[in-house]
Amino acid sequence: MKKRIRLTFPQDLIKEPVIYTVARKYDIIPNIRRARVTESVGEMILELDGQEDNLNLSIEALKETGVDVELVEGDIIQ
C-alpha cells in the first residue's frame, strides 16, 4: 500500500535523520517526491510504501517526533 504525505519539519529537526529512522523501524520504503529546505523550515512531499499498519505507525511516529504531517491527494508529478 502507498500513502503520500506532506511533512513540515521545524528548525530543530531539519538536520536529523527522522525519515531514515522511521523507515527502518517500521519497514517502509520512503520516496521523496518534492522537497524544499531552508535554514528555518523543511517541507517535503513523501510517498510511503509498505504494509498499512506499518504506514500508520510510521505516520504517528513522525508526528510524535514533532513533524507536522498531512495526507496528500492529487497534483503530484507521477
TIRO-2110 file (N, C-alpha, C; in Angstrom, 1 decimal):
// TIRO-2110
0.8, -1.2, 0.0, N, 1, A
0.0, 0.0, 0.0, CA, 1, A
0.9, 1.2, 0.0, C, 1, A
0.4, 2.3, -0.7, N, 2, A
1.2, 3.5, -0.7, CA, 2, A
0.3, 4.7, -0.1, C, 2, A
1.0, 5.6, 0.6, N, 3, A
0.4, 6.8, 1.0, CA, 3, A
1.3, 8.0, 0.7, C, 3, A
0.7, 9.1, 0.3, N, 4, A
1.5, 10.3, 0.1, CA, 4, A
1.2, 11.3, 1.3, C, 4, A
2.3, 11.9, 1.8, N, 5, A
2.1, 12.8, 2.9, CA, 5, A
3.0, 14.0, 2.7, C, 5, A
2.5, 15.1, 3.3, N, 6, A
3.3, 16.4, 3.3, CA, 6, A
3.9, 16.5, 4.7, C, 6, A
5.2, 16.7, 4.7, N, 7, A
5.9, 16.8, 6.0, CA, 7, A
6.4, 18.2, 6.1, C, 7, A
6.2, 18.8, 7.3, N, 8, A
6.8, 20.1, 7.6, CA, 8, A
7.7, 19.9, 8.9, C, 8, A
9.0, 20.1, 8.7, N, 9, A
9.9, 19.9, 9.8, CA, 9, A
10.2, 21.3, 10.5, C, 9, A
10.2, 21.3, 11.8, N, 10, A
10.6, 22.5, 12.5, CA, 10, A
12.1, 22.6, 12.4, C, 10, A
12.6, 23.8, 12.7, N, 11, A
14.1, 24.1, 12.5, CA, 11, A
15.0, 23.1, 13.3, C, 11, A
14.6, 22.6, 14.5, N, 12, A
15.4, 21.7, 15.2, CA, 12, A
15.5, 20.3, 14.7, C, 12, A
14.6, 20.0, 13.7, N, 13, A
14.7, 18.6, 13.2, CA, 13, A
15.2, 18.6, 11.7, C, 13, A
15.5, 19.7, 11.2, N, 14, A
15.9, 19.7, 9.8, CA, 14, A
17.1, 18.8, 9.5, C, 14, A
18.1, 18.8, 10.4, N, 15, A
19.3, 18.1, 10.2, CA, 15, A
19.3, 16.7, 10.8, C, 15, A
18.2, 16.3, 11.3, N, 16, A
18.1, 14.9, 12.0, CA, 16, A
17.6, 13.9, 10.9, C, 16, A
18.0, 12.6, 11.1, N, 17, A
17.6, 11.6, 10.1, CA, 17, A
16.3, 11.0, 10.5, C, 17, A
15.3, 11.8, 10.6, N, 18, A
13.9, 11.4, 11.0, CA, 18, A
13.3, 10.3, 10.1, C, 18, A
13.3, 10.6, 8.8, N, 19, A
12.7, 9.7, 7.8, CA, 19, A
13.5, 8.4, 7.8, C, 19, A
14.8, 8.4, 7.8, N, 20, A
15.6, 7.2, 7.8, CA, 20, A
15.2, 6.3, 9.0, C, 20, A
15.2, 6.9, 10.2, N, 21, A
14.9, 6.2, 11.4, CA, 21, A
13.5, 5.6, 11.4, C, 21, A
12.5, 6.3, 11.0, N, 22, A
11.2, 5.8, 10.9, CA, 22, A
11.0, 4.7, 9.9, C, 22, A
11.7, 4.9, 8.7, N, 23, A
11.6, 3.9, 7.7, CA, 23, A
12.2, 2.6, 8.1, C, 23, A
13.3, 2.6, 8.8, N, 24, A
14.0, 1.4, 9.3, CA, 24, A
13.1, 0.7, 10.4, C, 24, A
12.6, 1.5, 11.3, N, 25, A
11.9, 1.0, 12.4, CA, 25, A
10.6, 0.3, 12.0, C, 25, A
9.9, 0.9, 11.0, N, 26, A
8.6, 0.3, 10.6, CA, 26, A
8.6, -0.4, 9.3, C, 26, A
9.8, -0.6, 8.7, N, 27, A
10.0, -1.4, 7.5, CA, 27, A
9.1, -0.8, 6.3, C, 27, A
9.3, 0.5, 6.1, N, 28, A
8.6, 1.1, 5.0, CA, 28, A
9.6, 1.7, 4.0, C, 28, A
9.2, 1.9, 2.8, N, 29, A
10.1, 2.5, 1.8, CA, 29, A
9.6, 3.9, 1.5, C, 29, A
10.5, 4.9, 1.8, N, 30, A
10.1, 6.3, 1.5, CA, 30, A
10.6, 6.7, 0.1, C, 30, A
9.8, 7.5, -0.6, N, 31, A
10.2, 8.0, -1.9, CA, 31, A
10.0, 9.5, -1.8, C, 31, A
11.0, 10.3, -1.9, N, 32, A
10.8, 11.8, -1.8, CA, 32, A
10.4, 12.3, -3.2, C, 32, A
9.2, 12.9, -3.2, N, 33, A
8.6, 13.4, -4.5, CA, 33, A
8.9, 14.8, -4.7, C, 33, A
9.1, 15.6, -3.6, N, 34, A
9.4, 17.0, -3.7, CA, 34, A
9.9, 17.4, -2.4, C, 34, A
10.9, 18.4, -2.3, N, 35, A
11.4, 18.8, -1.1, CA, 35, A
11.9, 20.3, -1.2, C, 35, A
11.8, 21.0, -0.1, N, 36, A
12.4, 22.4, 0.0, CA, 36, A
12.9, 22.5, 1.4, C, 36, A
14.1, 22.9, 1.5, N, 37, A
14.7, 23.0, 2.9, CA, 37, A
15.4, 24.4, 2.9, C, 37, A
15.1, 25.1, 4.0, N, 38, A
15.8, 26.4, 4.3, CA, 38, A
16.4, 26.3, 5.6, C, 38, A
17.0, 27.3, 6.1, N, 39, A
17.6, 27.3, 7.4, CA, 39, A
16.6, 27.2, 8.5, C, 39, A
15.4, 27.6, 8.3, N, 40, A
14.4, 27.7, 9.3, CA, 40, A
13.3, 26.6, 9.2, C, 40, A
13.1, 26.0, 8.1, N, 41, A
12.0, 25.0, 7.9, CA, 41, A
12.3, 24.1, 6.8, C, 41, A
11.8, 22.9, 6.9, N, 42, A
11.9, 21.9, 5.8, CA, 42, A
10.5, 21.4, 5.4, C, 42, A
10.2, 21.3, 4.1, N, 43, A
9.0, 20.8, 3.6, CA, 43, A
9.2, 19.7, 2.6, C, 43, A
8.4, 18.7, 2.7, N, 44, A
8.6, 17.6, 1.8, CA, 44, A
7.3, 16.8, 1.5, C, 44, A
7.2, 16.4, 0.2, N, 45, A
6.1, 15.5, -0.2, CA, 45, A
6.8, 14.1, -0.2, C, 45, A
6.3, 13.2, 0.5, N, 46, A
6.9, 11.9, 0.6, CA, 46, A
5.9, 10.8, 0.3, C, 46, A
6.3, 9.8, -0.5, N, 47, A
5.4, 8.7, -0.8, CA, 47, A
6.0, 7.5, 0.1, C, 47, A
5.1, 6.9, 0.9, N, 48, A
5.5, 5.8, 1.7, CA, 48, A
4.9, 4.5, 1.2, C, 48, A
5.7, 3.5, 1.1, N, 49, A
5.2, 2.2, 0.6, CA, 49, A
5.4, 1.1, 1.7, C, 49, A
4.4, 0.4, 2.0, N, 50, A
4.6, -0.7, 3.0, CA, 50, A
3.2, -1.2, 3.4, C, 50, A
3.3, -2.1, 4.4, N, 51, A
2.0, -2.6, 5.0, CA, 51, A
1.2, -1.5, 5.7, C, 51, A
-0.1, -1.5, 5.6, N, 52, A
-0.9, -0.4, 6.1, CA, 52, A
-0.7, -0.2, 7.5, C, 52, A
-0.6, -1.2, 8.4, N, 53, A
-0.4, -1.0, 9.8, CA, 53, A
1.0, -0.2, 10.0, C, 53, A
2.0, -0.6, 9.3, N, 54, A
3.3, 0.0, 9.4, CA, 54, A
3.3, 1.4, 8.9, C, 54, A
2.5, 1.7, 7.9, N, 55, A
2.4, 3.1, 7.4, CA, 55, A
1.8, 4.0, 8.4, C, 55, A
0.7, 3.5, 9.0, N, 56, A
0.0, 4.3, 10.1, CA, 56, A
0.9, 4.5, 11.3, C, 56, A
1.6, 3.5, 11.7, N, 57, A
2.6, 3.6, 12.8, CA, 57, A
3.7, 4.6, 12.5, C, 57, A
4.2, 4.5, 11.3, N, 58, A
5.3, 5.5, 10.9, CA, 58, A
4.8, 6.9, 10.9, C, 58, A
3.6, 7.1, 10.4, N, 59, A
3.0, 8.5, 10.4, CA, 59, A
2.8, 9.0, 11.8, C, 59, A
2.3, 8.1, 12.7, N, 60, A
2.2, 8.5, 14.1, CA, 60, A
3.6, 8.8, 14.8, C, 60, A
4.6, 8.0, 14.4, N, 61, A
5.9, 8.3, 14.9, CA, 61, A
6.5, 9.6, 14.5, C, 61, A
6.2, 10.0, 13.2, N, 62, A
6.7, 11.2, 12.7, CA, 62, A
6.0, 12.4, 13.5, C, 62, A
4.7, 12.3, 13.7, N, 63, A
4.0, 13.3, 14.5, CA, 63, A
4.6, 13.4, 15.9, C, 63, A
4.8, 12.3, 16.5, N, 64, A
5.4, 12.3, 17.9, CA, 64, A
6.8, 12.9, 17.9, C, 64, A
7.5, 12.8, 16.9, N, 65, A
8.8, 13.4, 16.8, CA, 65, A
8.8, 14.9, 16.7, C, 65, A
7.6, 15.5, 16.2, N, 66, A
7.5, 16.9, 16.1, CA, 66, A
7.3, 17.4, 14.7, C, 66, A
7.2, 16.4, 13.8, N, 67, A
7.0, 16.8, 12.3, CA, 67, A
5.5, 16.9, 12.1, C, 67, A
5.1, 18.0, 11.4, N, 68, A
3.7, 18.2, 11.0, CA, 68, A
3.4, 17.3, 9.8, C, 68, A
2.4, 16.5, 9.9, N, 69, A
2.1, 15.5, 8.8, CA, 69, A
0.7, 15.7, 8.3, C, 69, A
0.5, 15.8, 7.0, N, 70, A
-0.8, 15.9, 6.3, CA, 70, A
-0.8, 14.9, 5.2, C, 70, A
-2.0, 14.2, 5.0, N, 71, A
-2.2, 13.3, 3.9, CA, 71, A
-2.3, 14.2, 2.6, C, 71, A
-1.8, 13.7, 1.5, N, 72, A
-1.8, 14.5, 0.2, CA, 72, A
-2.6, 13.7, -0.8, C, 72, A
-3.4, 14.3, -1.6, N, 73, A
-4.1, 13.7, -2.7, CA, 73, A
-3.9, 14.6, -3.9, C, 73, A
-3.8, 14.0, -5.1, N, 74, A
-3.8, 14.7, -6.4, CA, 74, A
-2.5, 15.4, -6.7, C, 74, A
-2.5, 16.2, -7.7, N, 75, A
-1.5, 17.0, -8.4, CA, 75, A
0.0, 16.9, -8.0, C, 75, A
0.5, 15.7, -7.9, N, 76, A
1.9, 15.5, -7.7, CA, 76, A
2.4, 14.8, -8.9, C, 76, A
3.6, 15.2, -9.4, N, 77, A
4.2, 14.6, -10.6, CA, 77, A
4.3, 13.1, -10.4, C, 77, A
3.8, 12.4, -11.4, N, 78, A
3.9, 11.0, -11.3, CA, 78, A
5.3, 10.6, -11.7, C, 78, A
END
